[in-house]
Amino acid sequence: MSGKNDPTQRQGPPRLPSPGTLVMDARDRVGEFRGVAYGYWHLRPVGGGKEWSVTPDEVRPASPEQRLHAETARANACSRGELL
């Protein structure tokens, strides 16, 4: 059942998130939005690592559970002294 309030149904181009916003890509990876270059959105792993690029239509907002999981992973990495 899909209706007007169904978040999986996109209407129009995706909105540009603020830098630092956590989003999901098409491969279900949580990334921190970093910016736009040449039409691609650049995401960075929450726990640190190499950025990757996606097209805007491959990105959706992260759910509260996904954000919590990613933020917990970041806090754990910091507590182990890992560089982010």
C-alpha positions in Angstrom: 0.0 0.0 0.0 1.5 3.3 -1.0 0.0 6.7 -0.2 1.0 10.3 0.0 2.8 9.8 3.3 4.9 6.9 2.1 8.6 8.0 2.5 9.7 5.5 -0.2 7.7 7.4 -2.9 9.9 10.4 -4.0 8.3 13.5 -5.5 10.6 15.8 -7.3 14.4 16.1 -6.9 15.8 15.2 -3.5 16.5 18.1 -1.1 20.1 19.0 -0.4 20.9 18.0 3.2 23.0 20.1 5.5 26.7 19.0 5.9 27.0 16.4 8.6 23.5 15.0 8.1 23.4 11.2 8.2 21.8 9.6 5.1 21.6 6.1 3.6 22.8 5.2 0.1 21.4 2.6 -2.3 23.7 -0.1 -0.8 22.3 0.6 2.7 25.5 2.3 3.9 25.1 5.2 6.4 27.1 8.2 5.5 27.6 11.7 6.6 26.8 14.2 3.9 29.9 16.2 3.0 28.9 18.2 0.0 28.3 18.3 -3.8 30.7 18.3 -6.7 30.0 17.8 -10.4 26.4 16.6 -9.6 27.5 13.9 -7.2 26.9 13.9 -3.4 29.9 13.0 -1.3 29.4 10.9 1.8 31.8 9.9 4.5 31.6 6.8 6.7 30.5 7.8 10.2 33.3 5.9 11.9 35.9 7.4 9.6 37.3 6.3 6.3 37.3 7.1 2.6 34.5 9.2 1.2 32.4 7.9 -1.6 30.2 9.5 -4.3 26.6 8.8 -5.1 24.0 10.4 -7.3 21.3 12.3 -5.5 18.6 9.7 -6.4 20.6 7.0 -4.6 20.2 8.8 -1.2 17.4 8.7 1.3 17.2 10.0 4.9 18.5 7.7 7.6 15.9 6.4 10.0 16.3 7.2 13.7 17.5 3.6 14.4 20.1 3.9 11.6 21.3 7.2 13.0 21.5 5.9 16.5 23.5 2.8 15.3 25.9 5.0 13.3 26.4 7.5 16.2 27.1 4.7 18.6 29.7 3.2 16.2 31.3 6.6 16.0 31.4 7.0 19.8 32.9 3.5 20.2 35.6 4.3 17.6 36.4 7.5 19.5 36.6 5.6 22.8 39.1 3.2 21.3 41.3 6.1 20.2 40.7 5.5 16.5 41.2 8.4 14.1 38.0 9.6 12.4 
